[in-house]
């Protein structure tokens, strides 16, 4: 057997991609490797009282203990051995009694398993899915048990999966807990420390072993032809039975004929998964040889991948790194397996690797950047009844968010609290929130964090808030050294590195300097709720249970039936409760509406308690059909009353004369506000030069401003910050479409980070384009001069971009998540849709034909063409669907900023999936004049593309 044949297993195209390699939402980790450095020192002090034997174990991620290499290997091996032997532990479930289970590490060191379990073989947690291991009684589940219930040395928690599920365990001894904590930390650190190829190889081997074991139904250590056929159906492979038998026979080389051992199975899998598209591409550049030499590879990289100055040495490095066959390595050539490995590696990904780091100018005023922003950051779920958690601040800050929201209310014992007012959401201490922000604000990057304070507290508790901010954040609040430029513009993200800006109300300059408090407007408060959405008004101790039960029922109905959820359909972004301007009032129905826009009928709760929950419980569904008065308000300010629905239906004037509401503001809290003063938006032209103010608008009011004064609003956003937040009717924490507000130059588009879906995918794509640092530079035309994003030709006279996307093939596309029959269901019929999201004139979507019965390696070979006027604002979204006679099922997606795409032949890995991808060719051309946006499949051959400003050193310009 040749060396090339011996490399069959390592050369098999990777069927499983590690979590670190995959695109997708950042895990809700409570800390990171960097963030654990501070914890490590305190952990060391805390553990000093434990037995000396435990000190021998390495705490991965810290630097408190130094081991020689042999000692480290011995201790790690000891941990692994103990974990694989297994440990009996108690799993906690909150209110109920714990479950005694036997936990063990599987033989491949890839999963934690337990027994007994009704899930059988599915009872496992993969090591790659673990985001954090916490020692002691730190989780919410542990907090439900009284102090002293468990020895804290025996307690630990695992957080795993995209939704940060927890596994809370209590071991019999502290030493057993330390063994598991240490071993898991080692496995996690080992995964993150491996280079990309080694990681992919390890994951590939584990996947092949796991797949082989699961396919071996009778447990005899080999696979029969019937077991192989069942496996192929599970993998979405639809090959002719005769072809499968032929490959089976070729791979079956040992004495035990008719069955495949593990090594034979690896050879079979390699034969089955050889890529025809990549093989033909290799033949094109190798002059029909079965390999690429260094010169062939250089031509491919320069001609197709648009790299420049590709040296022979660089090509040889690629061959040595990706070619699994030792004979090919000696000859300096790249065979089909090596070429496949290279094209499947990060080097062949569609995302520009330079954009993993900050690559934009960070020295411009803050108003020149889009800033990643969170709404009601503390909430884990809906806006009415979900849990408030300080962990959410840790998660969103590490996910790249740079503006977090803190809703502050008076708490007991003089301690301010954070929660969503007038609802049943749980409460957390303001002090704990600030401590968490202080700990996690700058773990991932040093660019400034904006703390959006929604202040509902009395003056004494405001003073306590100011005290905590100063004591905990310290020098992070000090911006005395930061000097504005001559024009009085805001400082830059670079200048404000490591600083936290408090966004809040500020006392007027005409108040006596010695006064400890003063009156300020209370009508510029962002995020106030409509009365209709309030569950609690005043003292509700008597009827809280009733309100809670009815709210649960109403919320369940809303989740199932409401049109305001964040769906895959982009047309369902706008909230259904808000009809477009001009909708006739009579269309809303005639059932009991009073002049103030509230319902006179009370369908749900005719009891004497109806006042406490009247609007949400009794009339929420009707309120969703409010008349156009809701969009025609007397000003663009935000209030917590129904004044906006009682105002004149005429076009919104920019001033009003009604009596303004005020509140008391503490001098101590006011003095912490420097560059980000919260104000209402009253006169868009007059306020455009107030550079140190931040105006907050609900999505509905912002839409109104854009409809009435689009050019003025963009000019306004060239000088100061604006924050857009979700309508209070989005009680299910759904999200609005952020793109129209980015088009208008709004910097702080606040989203519900807890609601995963299309909108957050767009948001991630936006901010990944600059190292996910939370700041993305606006296009130059949006920072100076006139610009109207709604025009058909917003940039007359400028070159446009033609995007030519050739959809070539798909790899290992899974069945839809909600497939009723799971792996046993029918093989999918996939097609690909490409969508452009940007300026209205650029928005477009096209799709390929359907490929029947092939999710493993479907071939499309179709070209889609788009015209883009402003690529700096555009996002490109790749979606894969399963065609069904009665509709279509969503399989997966990947969204990328237009300017983050790499040219040439690229793999588009679907977000959050193991190895599912589509193979494409990307070309971008400069064009002039009018071009049809709906041009589809117009190019049958590979287009010639121009990428101006070619970089050097083997990099490509998207």
N, C-alpha and C positions, 0 to 999 in steps of 0.2 A: 504494500500500500504506500503510495507516495505521500510526501509531506503535505501536499495540497489536499489529498483526500483525508488525511488525519485531522485537518483543520475544519472539517465539516461543521462540527458543533459551534465553534467560535465564529464561523463565517455566516451562520444562519441569520437572516435579517431579524433585527431586534423586535420581538413581539411584545415586550413590556417596557415601558419607559418610567424611570423613577420619578417620584414626586418633585424632586428638585429640578429636573430637566423640563417638566411639563409646563406649558403656559396655563394660567388659571388664576382663580382668586387666591390671594394670600391666605394662608390658614390663620385662624383666629388664635395665634399663639399668645400666651401670656407673657412670654419674653423671647429673646433670641439668643444666639450664641454670644453675640457681643454684650447683650444686656445682662447676661448671667455673670459677668465679671465682678460687678459690684456685689451681687448676691453671694458669690463664692466666698469672699472674705468673711462675711457675717455667718455663712454656713459653717466655715471652718471653726469660728469661735463657738457656735452653737453645738458643734459635734465634739468639742474637746472633752466633754464629760463622758463620752461614750467609751465602751471598752477599747483597749489598745488594738485588738485584732481588727476592729472595723476600720481603723486608720490606715491599714494596709491596702484598703480598696481605693482605687483611683476615682476621683470625682471628675468625670470628663467635662471639659469646658472651663474649668477653673485652673488656677496656677498655684494653689496652696500646697500641693504635694508634688515632689519631684521623684521620679523613679528611673532607675537605669532601664535600658531597653529589655533586658531579660526578665527583670522583675515585673515590668509592665505586662509583658507577654504571659508570664506565669499567672498573675492575678486576674487578667482578663479571661484566660482560659479557665480559671477556677470559677469565675462568674458564669461563663457560658455553660460549663458542665453542670453546675447547680441548677441553672434555669432549665436546661434540657431534661434533667432528672425530674424536675417539677416540684411544686409547693402547694400545699393546701392553704387557701386564704378565703376570707369572707368578702363578698362583693356587696357594697351598700347600695340601697336603692331609695334613699330618702325616708319617707314616712313608714315604710314597711320594714319587716325584719330583714337582716342580711341573708345572703345565699352563700352556703359553703360550696366552693368549687375547687377543683384541682387544676392549677394553671401550669403550663409548661411551654418552653420554646421549641419550635419544631426542628427537625433534623437539619434543615437548610438554613436555620437562623434567620428566617424571613418573616415568621408570623408567631404571635402569641396565640395559643389555643387553650381551651378549657373543656372540662367535662365534669358532670353530665350536662348536656344541653339538647334541647329539642331541635336546634339548628344542625346538629350532627357535624358534617365536614365544614359547614359554613360558619361555625362558631370559631372565629379567628379575627385577629386584628393584625394587619401587616405592619412591619417595622417602619416601612416607608411612609405610612399614614400617620405615625405618631408625631405630634407637633411639640409636645412638652411633657416632661415628667416632673411632678411636683412632690417634694418631700413633706411629710407631716399632714396636718388637718387643714389644708388651705382651700379646698374646693367648697362650693356651695352645698354639696351633699353632706360633707362632714360638718358644716356649720349648723345643720339641722339637728345634730345630736348634742346633748349636753356635754359640758366640759367634764372630763374624767371618764367618759364612756369608753374610750380606747386609749391605749398607750400611744402618744404621738409618734414615738420612734418606730412603731409598727405600721404607721399609716402612710400611704402614698397614692397619688392619682396620675392617670394617663389622660391626656387630651389628644384626640385623634380625629381624622377626617376633616372634610371641608367645613362642616358645621360645628366643629370643636366639641364633639361629644366627649363625655368623661367616663372613665372607668375608675371607680374609687375602691381601693382594696385595703384590707387589714390583715397583716400576716401574724403568725404565731409568735415570732420573736423579732426584735429589732435587727438582728443580723440577717435574717431572711429578707426583710424589707430593703436593707442596704445592698444586699447582693443583687436584687432585682433592679433597684434604682441605678446602681453602678453599671450593671450589664446593659440596661436599656440606654443609658447615656452613652456608653461606649458604641453600641450599635448605631445610634443616631449620629454621633460624631464621626464614626467611620464612614458612614454613607456620605456625609457632607464633605469629608476631606478627600475622598477619592477623586481622581480626575475624571473627566466626562466619559472617556472611552472605557476605563476600568469599571466605572459605575454601570454603564450600559451593558458591559459584558457580564457583570455579576447579576444584574437584573434579568438578562436574557437567559443565563443558566438556571436561575431560580424559576423563571417562568416555564422553561422547558421541563424541568423536573416536576414542577407542580402540575403542569398540563398532563404529563405522562402518568403521574400517580392518579389523577382524577379520571383519566380515560381507562385505566386498568381496573375494570369493574370487578373482576374475580380475584384481584390481588396476587396474581402469580408472577408479577415482575416483568410481564411482557404484554404486547398488544396484538390481538388477532385482527384479521381484516375487518371483521364486523365492528370491533371496538374502534378501529381507525375511522371507519365510515361514520360512526356516531360522533366521533370527535370532530370530523370535518364539518358536519352539520352544525354542531355547536359553535364552531369558529366562523360560521357564515361562508363556508367554502362550497361552491357548487361545481365540482369537476366530474366529468364523465366517469362512471364506475370502472370502465376498462382502463382509463388513464391512471386512476388511483391504484388499480391492481398491478399495472405495469411498474409504477414507481415503487410500490410495496415490494415487488419481487426483486427489483434492482437493489433495494436497501437491505433485503434479507440475505445476508452473506455468511452467517454462522451455521453451525450444524443443526440448530433448532429451527428447522424450516417451518414456514407458515406463521411465524411470530416474530415481532420486532422487539429486541431488547432496547435499553435506553440509548445506547450509542447508535444503534441502527435507526431508531426513531429520529435522532438528530439528523442523520443523513437523509432520511425520508423528508423531514420538514424542510431541509435546505433545497432539495429537488423541487418540492412543491412551491416554495416561496421565491424562487429565482424570478427577478423582475424583468419582464420582457421589455418594458419601456426603457429601463436603465441599460439593458443589454444592447438594444438598438442604438441608444445614444453613445455608448462606449464604442461600438463598431464604427459609427460615423466619424469619430475623432481618432480612431486607431488604424484607419485605413484597412478595416476589416480583419485586424488581428484580434486575438482573444484577450488582449490586455492593452493598457495605456503605458507608454514609457514616459519619462519626464518631459520630453518635448511635446508629446500628445496632450499630456495633462496641462501643460502651460498654455497651449493653444485653446483648450477648452475653457480654462479659467479666464483668459483674456477676452475671447470672442463671445462667450455665452454669459459668464458671471460678471463681466465688465470690470475685472481687476486689471491693474496696471503694474508694470515692472515685476512680473512674476519670475523669480529666479529658479534656476535648476535646483539649487540647494533646498529651496522651499518645497519644491515638488517632491524631492527625495524624502524630506521630513514627513510629508503627507503619506507617502508610500510606506515608510517604516512604521508610521503610527497606525494606519488603517488596514494594511494588507496582512491577512492572517496566514498566508502561505509562505513558509520560510524560503522556498525555492524562488518565488517571485520577488521576495525582499532582496535576496542575493543578486538577482538580475536587475533590480531597480525598476520593476514594473508593477502596475496595479491591475489585478485581475477583476473579474466581475464582482467577487465577494468583497474585495477591498474597495472597489468603486461604490458598491452599495453602502458599505459602512461609512464611507466619506460623505456620500450624499444624504444619508440618514442622520449624520452627526450635526451638532450645532452649526458647523460650517455650511451646511446646506439648508439651514432654516430660513424662512422668509423674513424673519425679524433682523434688522440691522444690529449686529452685536455692539456697535459703538453706542447705541441708544440704551444699552443696559447701564451706562454711566451718564452723568450730567454732561451734556454736549452743547448746551445753548448758553448764550450770553446772560449771565446772572447779575449784571451790574446796572440794569435799568430800573426805573421806579416800579414799586409794587403794582401799580395800576396797569402796567404793561404785561401782566402775567395772568393766565388762568391759574387758579389756586384750588387744589383738591379740598373739598369741604364736606363736612358731615352735618346732618340734621338730627337733633335729639339723640346725640351720640350714645347716651347711657342706655338706651332701650335695646333689648334683645329681640323684640317681636313687634306686635301691633302697638298702636298709640293709646290704647284704652286699658289694657289689663296685663301687659307683659311685664317681665322682670327688668328692673334697672340694675346694671352691673358696672362696677368700676373696671372690670376686665375689658369692656368694650372700648374704653379710652386707650388701653394698652394695644388692643388689636388694631384699631383704625389708625393710630399713629404709626405703628409699624407697617401698616398697609400703604403708607405714603400720604395719608391725610394730613393737611397742615392747618385746618381750621375746624375746631371742635366746639360743640355747643354745651353749655352748662345752664340748666334751668334751676334757679335758686329760689327757695321758699323758706319761711320760718319753720324751724324744727323745735323739738322739745329740748329743755335744759339749755336754751340759748344757743344751740348748735344748728347752723343753717344746713338744709338738706337739699338734695337734687332729685327731682322726679317731674313727671308731666302733670301739671296742675289740673284739678277738677276731674281726675280719672282714677282708676284703681291700680295704676302702675305702682310698683314697690318703690321704696325710698332708700336712698343711700346718703352717706354723710358728705357734705361739701369738702371737708378736710381730706377724706379718703380719695376723692376725685382729684384734688390738686396734687396730692402725694403721688398718685398714679401718673398723672401728666408729667410731673417733674421727673419721674423715673424713666419714662418711655419716650419723651418728646424727641430726643435727639439720638436714639439708638441707631436708626437707619440712616439718617442724614442730619446735617446741622442747620438746614434752612429754617427760617423763623416759623413759629407756631402762633396762630391767632386764637385766643381764648374768647369765644363769643359768649358773654355773660348776659343771660336773661334774668334780670333782677326783679324779684317779687317780694323782697325781704323788708322788714322794718329796719330803721336806722341802727339799732343796737346790733342786730345780726349782720347788717352790712359792714359794720366796723369789725365784727369777728371775721367776715369774709376777707376784708382787706388785710387783717392781721395774718391770716393763714397764707394769703398770697405772698405777702412780703417775707414771712418766716420760712416758708417752704421753697418758694421759687428763687428768692434771694437775688443774686446778680443777674439772673436770667431776665429780670424785669428792668434792669438798669440800661437805658438807652441814651444816657446823658452824653456819651461820646459821639453819638450818631448825629451828624449835622445835615439838615436838608440843603439842597442846592439853592442857587440864587433865585430860582423861580418858585421856590417853596414847594417843590414836588416831593412826593413820598420817597423815602430811602429805598435802596435796592435789597433784594434777598441776600446778596453777598455781604452787604454792609451789616445786615441784621442777623447774621449767622449766630446760632446759639441763643437767640433772644425769644422771649414770649411776649406778644403784644396783647394787652387786655382790651377787648372791644366792649364798650359799654357807654352808658350815659355820662355826661360831664357837666359840672356846674357852670352856669354862665359866668363870664368874666366880670360882670357888674356886681356880683355878690361879695360882701365883705370878706376879706382874706382871713379874718379871724373866726368867721362863722364855721361851725363844725358840720353844718348841714344846710340844705337849701331846697327850693322847689325846682323841679324840672318837668318837662312834658312827659306824660305817660302814654302819649298817643303814637310814639315812634317805636313802641315795643314790637319786635318781630315775633312771629310764631304764636301770637295769641290765637286761642281757639274760638270758633263760632259757638254761640250758646247752644246751637243745635247739636254740637258734638260733645258737650260737657256731660259727664255722667253724674258728677257730684256738684251741688251748689249749696254751700253752707254745711250745717250739721247733718250728717247722714248716718249717724251711728245706728239709728233705729231701722233704717231701710237698706243698709248697705248690701245685705245678702240678696235682697230682692233685685236691687239694681244690678248686682254682679251676675245673677242668673239670667236676667233678661238681656244684659249686655252680651253675655256669651252666646246666647241664641242668635241675637241680631248679628254679631260679628261672624258667627259660623255661616249664616246666610249670605253675608256680604262676601266672604271669602269664596263661596261657591258661585254666586250669581253676579256680583258687581262687575261693571265694565271698567273700573278704575285700576284693576290690577295690572302689574307690570307683565305684559305678555310678549310673546315673540312677534305678534303683529304690530308693526310700528304705528299703525293708524289708531291704536287704542291708547296712545299715550295720554291724551288730554282727558281731564277728569269729566266723567259723564254728567256730573252735577251742574256743570257750567255750560249752558247753551251759548252758541256764538251770538255776537251782538246782532240785534235786529230780530231775534226770535220772538214771535208773537206771544204775548202773555196768555192768550186764550188757549194756546197749545199745551199749556202745563196742566190742564185739567181744572175742574171746577169744584173740587171737593175741599171746602172749608179753608180758604186762604184769607188771612187778614191783611191789612195794608202794610203791616211791618214785615211781611214775608214769612211769618210763622204759621204753623198749622193750628186751626181752631178745633179740628177733630182730634180725639185722642184714642187711637185704635187699640194701642197695646196695653195701656195701663189706666183704667178708669178709677182706680182707687184713690184714696186721699193722699197717697204718697206721690202722685204723678208730677208734682211741681219739681221734685228733686231731680228727676230724670226725664222731664217732659219732652225735650227736643230730640234727643238721640233716640230714646226708646219709642216715643210716640210718632215721630214725624221725620225720621232720617230719610226714609225712602222717598218721601214726598219732597223734602227739602232739596234732594238731588235734582228736582225739576223746577228750581227757582226761575223766575223770569229774568229777563235781561237786566233788570235793575241791579242784580248782583255784580254785573260787570261795569255798571255806569255809576261810579261812586263819586262822592263830593270831593275826594282828594285821593292821592296815592299812598296815604299813610296806612299804618296797620293798627287796628284797634281790637279790643276784645268785646265789642258790642255789635249790635245789629244796625248801627247807624248807616253803614254803607247801603243797606237794602231799603232804607227809608228815604234816601236822598233823591234829588231830582233825577229824572231819566235823561236829562240833557247831556251833551258832551261834557266830560269832566273838566270843570274849571280848575285852575291851579291855585286858588285860594278859597278859603271858606271863613265864615264869620261865627260859627257856633262856638259855645264856650268850650275851652280846651280842658282836658283832664290833666292833673298834675300829680306828682308823687314826691316824697321826701328822699333826698339823696345824700349819703354821707360824704363829707369832704375826703375822708381817708380813701374811700373807694374811687371817687371821682379823680383823685390825683394820680391813680395808677393808669388812667387812660391817656395815652400819649398821641399816637398816630391814627387811632381807629375809634373815633367817637361815633356812637350809634345815633342816627337821626332819621326822621321820616322824610319822605320825598314829597315836597310841597310845590316847588317851582323848579322844573328840570333845567331851565335855562339859567336861572339865577344861582342855583346851587352847583352848577358845573365846575366852578372854580374853587369850591371848598374842598381842597385836596385831602384834608385830614379827617374827613367824615366818611362813614360807611352807611349807606342807605339800604335797608332790608325791605324786600317786597315779596309778597306771596306770588306763586306762579301765575295766578289769574290776573293780579294787578300788573305784573311785569308784562304779560301778554297785552294787556290794555295799553300800557305805555308804548310798546313796540308797534302796535297797530296805529296809534295816534301820532307818535313823534319818534319814528324810527331813527332818523338822522340825528336828532337832538339827543336821543338816548345813547347812541354810539359816541357822540362827542362828550357827553357826560361821563361815560366810562373811560375816556382818555385821560381824565384828570383825577378821578376818585374811585373808590371801591363801591361796588354794589353786590348785595347778597340776595340770592333768590332761594326761597324755601318752599316746600310742598304745601299745597292747600290743606287746611285743617280737615277737609272732608276725606283725606286719604288716611282714614283711621286704621286701615290694614297695613300701613307703612309701605304702600306701593310708591313708585317713583314716577316723576314726570320725565319727558324727553329733555335732556339738557342741551341738545344741539342748538335749538333756536336762540337760547340765551348766550351760548358761546358765540354764535354768529353776531349777536348784538354787542359783544365785548364784555359781558358780565363776568366778573372775576370769580366770585364766590358762589358757585352753583351747588347748594347744599342738598345732599342726597341721603336717603336712608340706607346706610351701609349694611344693615342687617338683612336687607331684602335682596338676595341674590337674583339676578336675572339679566335681561337684555340691557337695561339702563346702566347697571354697574359694569357690565362688560364694555359698554361704550366708554364709561368713565375710566376704566383701567387702561383701555387702548390709548386714550387721550394722554394720560400721565405717564405711561410706560415710555412714551417717546422722548422723555428727557430724564432717564434714569429713575423713574418713579420717585422723584424727589418732592413731588407735590406742587411744582411750579413749571408751567409751560409758557414760553414766550409767545405773545400774540403776533400775528403777521404785522409787518411794518405799517401797512395801510390802515390798520385798525388803531394804531397808536397815535397817528397824526393825520390831519386832513379829513376830508369828507368821504363817506363811504356808506352806501345803503345796501345791506345784505339781501334785500328782497328784490332787487332789480334783476331783469333777465340777463343783463350784461353788466355786472357790478364793477368790472375793471376794464372799461373800454380802451382798446388800443394795446392791451397787454397780451402776451402769449398765453395760450391755454395749454393744458396737458391732455394728451390722449393716452389713456391707460388700456393696454392690450393684455388681457389675461387669457392664457390658454390653459384650460382645465384638462389635464392629461389623464390622470388615473387616481384611484383611491386605494388605501391600504388598511386592512383590518378594521373596517367600519362595523361597529357593533349594532345589535338590534336596538330599537328604541327603548329608553329606560322603562316606559310604562307598558311594554309588550306583555300582554296577558299570559302568554305561554312561556315567557322567558326564553331560555336557550333552546327550548323545544319548538318555538314558534317558527313560522315560515322564514326562509331566507329573504333578506331585504331586497327591495328594488330602488337603489339610491339614485338621486340626482343632486346636483350642486347649484346653489343660488349665490350670486355675488351681488352685494348691495353697496352702493356709495351713499354715505351719510355726510352732509356738509351744508353748504349754502342751498337754498331751495332750488336754484337752477341746476345744481349738481346732483341732487338726490335722484337715484335711479337704481333699478335692480333688474338683473337678467338671470336666466337659468339654462342649464344644459338639458339634454334629453334624459330619459330614464333608462338605466341599465337594469335589465331583469335578472333576478335571482343571482346576485353576486355582491356580497359585502366584503369579500376578502381581497379581491384585486380588480374592481370594476375599471373599465377603460372608457373614457369619453372622447378625448382628442377633439375638443371643441373650443373655439375662440370667442370671447366676449369683449366688446370694445366700448369704452366709456369716454366722455369728454368732461374734464374737470377744470373749472375756472379758478378756484382757489384751493390748491392741494394742501396748503398749510393748515386748513380747517377740516379737511376731509378725512373720514375714517372709511376703511374698506373692510367689509364684513363677508366672510365666507361661511355659508351655511350648508349643511348636508341634511337632506330629507329622505324619508322612506315613502315612496309613492304607494298609495293605497287606493283601491277602487272607490272608497267613500271619502277620500281626503288625503292627507299627508301627515306623517309623524316626524317630529323633530328628533334628529340624531345628535347633532353637535354643531359647534361654531368656533370660529376664531376671528377676532376683530383686531385690526392693526391700523395705526395712523398711516395715512398715505405716504408720508415722508419717511416712515420707518421700514418700508418694504425694500427688500433687496432685489436687484434685477437678476434675470436669468432663470435657470431651472432651480426650483425651490420646493421644499416640503412645507405644507401648512398643517401643523399639528393642531388637532381639535382640542379646545381648552378643557382641562380636567379629565382627559381620557388617556388610557394606556395605549400609546402607539398608534391610535387611529389618526390617519392623516390623508391629505390629498396632495398630489404632485402637480405642480403648475409651472408655467413659464410666464415671467413678468417682463413687460417692456413698457417704457414710457417715452412718448414722442412729444416734441413741441409742435403745436399747430396754431394757425391763425384763422380768423373768420368764423362763420357759423358752422357748427357741426352737429349732425343728428345725434341726440343722446341715446336714442333707442336703436342703435346699430348693433345687431347681434349676429354672431357667427359669420362675420363678413370676411374673415381672413382665414384661409385654409393652410397657408404656409407660414413659417415662422417669420414674424415681422422684424424689420430692422429698427433698432431703437437707438436713440441718442441720449447719453447721460452726460450733460455738460459738467465741466470741472472735475475731471477724473482724478481721484486720489492716487497715491502711490503706496508702496509697501504692501502689495497684495490685498488691498481693501477695495470695496466696491461702493459706488455712489448710487443710492436709491433714486 
